[in-house]
Amino acid sequence: MIDWVLFNFGGHLYRKKNRGAWDIYWLGTAVIPILEGILPYLTAKKEQAEIVLAYRGLVGKPGQGKIVPAVLEERNRMIERLADLKKNENITEVM
């Protein structure tokens, strides 16, 4: 399965230390087609995926000038919401 995902979607593979597990991650815009493809099937992580897609829409290309303060504020709100969702996820996993 890992080979299939890497072949079809690219990404970077690394082995977690002392866990015997693997992680695949994508950088920059490479994550967009993956999230768009799986979004209709997500339940638990759907809001997080939607936030990441919206965030990527607010990230310009390098060298496009300074970020408008309103965009920076919106990006910071998105980052805070993702952090809140992650905290709540950890609480749920422990219970």
N, CA, C and O of each residue as an XYZ file, in Angstrom:
380
protein
N       0.826     -1.189      0.000
C       0.000      0.000      0.000
C       0.874      1.259      0.000
O       0.592      2.215     -0.723
N       1.922      1.254      0.803
C       2.811      2.420      0.863
C       3.429      2.687     -0.502
O       3.484      3.833     -0.950
N       3.893      1.634     -1.160
C       4.489      1.802     -2.489
C       3.475      2.377     -3.476
O       3.822      3.230     -4.293
N       2.219      1.914     -3.406
C       1.182      2.403     -4.303
C       0.930      3.887     -4.082
O       0.827      4.651     -5.042
N       0.830      4.297     -2.824
C       0.593      5.712     -2.505
C       1.762      6.565     -2.993
O       1.552      7.609     -3.610
N       2.983      6.128     -2.723
C       4.151      6.889     -3.174
C       4.206      6.975     -4.695
O       4.523      8.032     -5.241
N       3.904      5.888     -5.379
C       3.939      5.883     -6.840
C       2.885      6.826     -7.422
O       3.165      7.563     -8.367
N       1.686      6.803     -6.865
C       0.574      7.575     -7.414
C       0.498      9.022     -6.928
O      -0.008      9.889     -7.641
N       0.991      9.286     -5.731
C       0.847     10.619     -5.159
C       2.153     11.272     -4.750
O       2.159     12.424     -4.316
N       3.260     10.551     -4.882
C       4.533     11.107     -4.442
C       4.569     11.190     -2.929
O       3.874     10.445     -2.238
N       5.366     12.081     -2.430
C       5.466     12.240     -0.992
C       6.819     11.806     -0.479
O       7.686     11.366     -1.233
N       6.974     11.941      0.810
C       8.221     11.578      1.482
C       7.887     10.543      2.542
O       6.919     10.696      3.287
N       8.681      9.504      2.607
C       8.446      8.401      3.522
C       9.533      8.387      4.583
O      10.717      8.527      4.276
N       9.124      8.219      5.829
C      10.119      8.024      6.866
C       9.582      7.071      7.921
O       8.373      6.970      8.133
N      10.486      6.387      8.568
C      10.124      5.414      9.600
C      10.161      6.097     10.961
O      11.124      6.785     11.299
N       9.109      5.901     11.730
C       9.062      6.475     13.076
C      10.053      5.737     13.971
O      10.168      4.513     13.917
N      10.743      6.480     14.768
C      11.734      5.883     15.668
C      11.038      5.008     16.713
O      10.037      5.403     17.311
N      11.580      3.840     16.911
C      11.140      2.919     17.957
C       9.663      2.548     17.891
O       9.108      2.108     18.898
N       9.009      2.709     16.748
C       7.581      2.390     16.690
C       7.256      1.361     15.624
O       6.151      0.819     15.618
N       8.173      1.081     14.734
C       7.905      0.112     13.688
C       6.848      0.561     12.693
O       6.287     -0.262     11.970
N       6.573      1.851     12.649
C       5.551      2.387     11.743
C       6.196      3.338     10.745
O       7.317      3.807     10.943
N       5.467      3.613      9.675
C       5.925      4.521      8.642
C       4.971      5.690      8.526
O       3.776      5.550      8.783
N       5.490      6.837      8.142
C       4.680      8.024      7.854
C       5.003      8.504      6.450
O       6.150      8.451      6.006
N       3.986      8.968      5.767
C       4.164      9.628      4.473
C       3.705     11.065      4.663
O       2.665     11.318      5.271
N       4.477     11.995      4.145
C       4.052     13.390      4.240
C       4.337     14.099      2.925
O       5.194     13.693      2.141
N       3.582     15.179      2.715
C       3.711     15.969      1.501
C       3.985     17.402      1.891
O       3.508     17.876      2.922
N       4.750     18.087      1.075
C       5.103     19.477      1.338
C       4.412     20.400      0.340
O       4.190     20.039     -0.816
N       4.081     21.582      0.807
C       3.533     22.608     -0.070
C       2.249     22.202     -0.759
O       1.361     21.607     -0.148
N       2.162     22.527     -2.029
C       0.935     22.296     -2.785
C       0.727     20.830     -3.164
O      -0.332     20.480     -3.685
N       1.700     19.979     -2.918
C       1.564     18.556     -3.266
C       0.418     17.899     -2.501
O      -0.115     16.884     -2.948
N       0.038     18.451     -1.378
C      -1.023     17.862     -0.566
C      -2.422     18.168     -1.119
O      -3.375     17.461     -0.794
N      -2.556     19.197     -1.938
C      -3.878     19.633     -2.401
C      -4.640     18.539     -3.149
O      -5.777     18.256     -2.773
N      -4.079     17.906     -4.188
C      -4.865     16.884     -4.894
C      -5.225     15.692     -4.012
O      -6.270     15.072     -4.203
N      -4.381     15.377     -3.065
C      -4.663     14.260     -2.162
C      -5.849     14.597     -1.266
O      -6.784     13.806     -1.145
N      -5.810     15.766     -0.642
C      -6.909     16.169      0.238
C      -8.212     16.333     -0.537
O      -9.275     15.933     -0.062
N      -8.134     16.917     -1.720
C      -9.351     17.072     -2.527
C      -9.941     15.707     -2.904
O     -11.159     15.548     -2.976
N      -9.070     14.736     -3.141
C      -9.534     13.408     -3.521
C     -10.185     12.637     -2.384
O     -11.144     11.898     -2.604
N      -9.670     12.804     -1.169
C     -10.204     12.038     -0.041
C     -11.262     12.792      0.755
O     -11.958     12.189      1.572
N     -11.396     14.091      0.536
C     -12.312     14.914      1.324
C     -13.737     14.351      1.414
O     -14.305     14.340      2.507
N     -14.333     13.886      0.318
C     -15.707     13.368      0.419
C     -15.840     12.138      1.326
O     -16.939     11.823      1.783
N     -14.734     11.448      1.584
C     -14.772     10.213      2.365
C     -14.377     10.416      3.823
O     -14.510      9.497      4.631
N     -13.899     11.594      4.166
C     -13.462     11.852      5.534
C     -14.644     12.114      6.451
O     -15.660     12.675      6.041
N     -14.490     11.696      7.693
C     -15.482     12.030      8.709
C     -14.784     12.717      9.875
O     -14.999     13.905     10.115
N     -13.958     11.985     10.593
C     -13.312     12.516     11.795
C     -12.343     13.657     11.490
O     -12.226     14.578     12.299
N     -11.667     13.632     10.390
C     -10.643     14.625     10.061
C     -11.087     15.614      8.985
O     -10.273     16.380      8.469
N     -12.352     15.599      8.654
C     -12.840     16.424      7.552
C     -12.596     17.915      7.791
O     -12.119     18.610      6.895
N     -12.916     18.412      8.986
C     -12.721     19.837      9.248
C     -11.247     20.217      9.129
O     -10.919     21.286      8.614
N     -10.366     19.350      9.601
C      -8.938     19.636      9.491
C      -8.504     19.714      8.030
O      -7.738     20.602      7.654
N      -8.986     18.800      7.217
C      -8.646     18.810      5.785
C      -9.171     20.076      5.121
O      -8.475     20.682      4.307
N     -10.385     20.480      5.459
C     -10.965     21.696      4.883
C     -10.153     22.929      5.269
O      -9.952     23.825      4.449
N      -9.690     22.975      6.506
C      -8.874     24.111      6.956
C      -7.550     24.142      6.195
O      -7.112     25.206      5.758
N      -6.921     22.996      6.038
C      -5.647     22.944      5.309
C      -5.833     23.406      3.865
O      -5.009     24.158      3.344
N      -6.903     22.962      3.219
C      -7.159     23.394      1.845
C      -7.403     24.900      1.776
O      -6.902     25.571      0.873
N      -8.164     25.426      2.718
C      -8.417     26.874      2.742
C      -7.122     27.634      3.008
O      -6.881     28.679      2.404
N      -6.296     27.120      3.900
C      -5.016     27.755      4.216
C      -4.127     27.798      2.975
O      -3.530     28.829      2.665
N      -4.047     26.671      2.267
C      -3.214     26.626      1.062
C      -3.682     27.663      0.044
O      -2.876     28.198     -0.717
N      -4.985     27.947      0.031
C      -5.520     28.962     -0.871
C      -5.087     30.370     -0.499
O      -5.137     31.278     -1.329
N      -4.663     30.554      0.743
C      -4.214     31.869      1.207
C      -2.701     32.041      1.161
O      -2.189     33.111      1.492
N      -1.992     31.012      0.758
C      -0.529     31.072      0.703
C      -0.108     31.423     -0.714
O      -0.405     30.689     -1.657
N       0.577     32.536     -0.860
C       1.040     32.961     -2.176
C       2.328     32.281     -2.567
O       2.901     31.499     -1.808
N       2.765     32.592     -3.750
C       4.034     32.070     -4.237
C       5.165     32.929     -3.692
O       4.978     34.121     -3.451
N       6.336     32.335     -3.495
C       7.474     33.115     -3.010
C       7.761     34.307     -3.918
O       7.695     34.202     -5.143
N       8.074     35.424     -3.306
C       8.425     36.615     -4.064
C       7.239     37.455     -4.499
O       7.412     38.407     -5.260
N       6.038     37.130     -4.037
C       4.863     37.901     -4.433
C       4.644     39.126     -3.548
O       3.621     39.800     -3.671
N       5.562     39.412     -2.688
C       5.421     40.588     -1.847
C       4.945     40.242     -0.454
O       4.843     39.073     -0.082
N       4.655     41.281      0.307
C       4.256     41.101      1.701
C       2.832     40.568      1.796
O       2.006     40.759      0.903
N       2.579     39.896      2.907
C       1.252     39.360      3.169
C       0.378     40.473      3.728
O       0.800     41.205      4.623
N      -0.815     40.602      3.216
C      -1.782     41.585      3.699
C      -2.152     41.203      5.132
O      -2.381     40.024      5.405
N      -2.219     42.170      6.057
C      -2.518     41.845      7.456
C      -3.789     41.022      7.659
O      -3.810     40.133      8.511
N      -4.838     41.294      6.906
C      -6.085     40.530      7.060
C      -5.875     39.054      6.701
O      -6.444     38.171      7.344
N      -5.066     38.788      5.682
C      -4.776     37.407      5.287
C      -3.938     36.730      6.355
O      -4.168     35.566      6.685
N      -2.974     37.446      6.892
C      -2.142     36.893      7.956
C      -2.989     36.546      9.184
O      -2.787     35.502      9.803
N      -3.925     37.413      9.532
C      -4.817     37.147     10.667
C      -5.664     35.904     10.411
O      -5.836     35.077     11.307
N      -6.186     35.770      9.216
C      -7.004     34.598      8.875
C      -6.167     33.322      8.930
O      -6.631     32.297      9.430
N      -4.956     33.380      8.427
C      -4.073     32.214      8.488
C      -3.786     31.837      9.933
O      -3.775     30.654     10.274
N      -3.551     32.834     10.789
C      -3.294     32.555     12.201
C      -4.514     31.928     12.875
O      -4.361     31.037     13.710
N      -5.724     32.378     12.527
C      -6.950     31.773     13.065
C      -7.050     30.303     12.645
O      -7.446     29.448     13.437
N      -6.691     30.024     11.404
C      -6.728     28.645     10.916
C      -5.745     27.766     11.683
O      -6.067     26.638     12.056
N      -4.558     28.287     11.912
C      -3.538     27.540     12.656
C      -4.028     27.258     14.076
O      -3.849     26.152     14.586
N      -4.643     28.250     14.714
C      -5.169     28.065     16.069
C      -6.286     27.021     16.086
O      -6.355     26.199     17.000
N      -7.152     27.052     15.084
C      -8.246     26.078     15.025
C      -7.707     24.665     14.841
O      -8.198     23.725     15.466
N      -6.703     24.512     13.990
C      -6.082     23.198     13.822
C      -5.479     22.712     15.132
O      -5.600     21.536     15.472
N      -4.831     23.607     15.866
C      -4.245     23.239     17.158
C      -5.341     22.811     18.139
O      -5.168     21.839     18.874
N      -6.466     23.532     18.152
C      -7.587     23.169     19.025
C      -8.144     21.795     18.663
O      -8.423     20.983     19.546
N      -8.303     21.538     17.382
C      -8.811     20.241     16.947
C      -7.861     19.121     17.356
O      -8.301     18.041     17.752
N      -6.568     19.377     17.262
C      -5.580     18.370     17.647
C      -5.650     18.097     19.148
O      -5.562     16.944     19.572
N      -5.808     19.148     19.955
C      -5.938     18.967     21.407
C      -7.160     18.119     21.732
O      -7.078     17.184     22.528
N      -8.289     18.445     21.118
C      -9.525     17.699     21.368
C      -9.396     16.246     20.903
O      -9.948     15.339     21.526
N      -8.677     16.034     19.820
C      -8.458     14.692     19.304
C      -7.676     13.869     20.319
O      -8.007     12.705     20.547
N      -6.653     14.443     20.926
C      -5.851     13.742     21.912
C      -6.666     13.408     23.156
O      -6.492     12.337     23.739
N      -7.542     14.300     23.565
C      -8.394     14.052     24.724
C      -9.324     12.869     24.431
O      -9.506     11.992     25.276
N      -9.903     12.852     23.247
C     -10.815     11.785     22.859
C     -10.093     10.442     22.813
O     -10.650      9.424     23.225
N      -8.868     10.435     22.319
C      -8.111      9.179     22.214
C      -7.801      8.603     23.576
O      -7.772      7.383     23.734
N      -7.569      9.449     24.565
C      -7.230      8.995     25.905
C      -8.448      8.400     26.602
O      -8.333      7.444     27.368
N      -9.610      8.973     26.329
C     -10.845      8.537     27.016
C     -11.268      7.194     26.583
O     -12.280      6.682     27.060
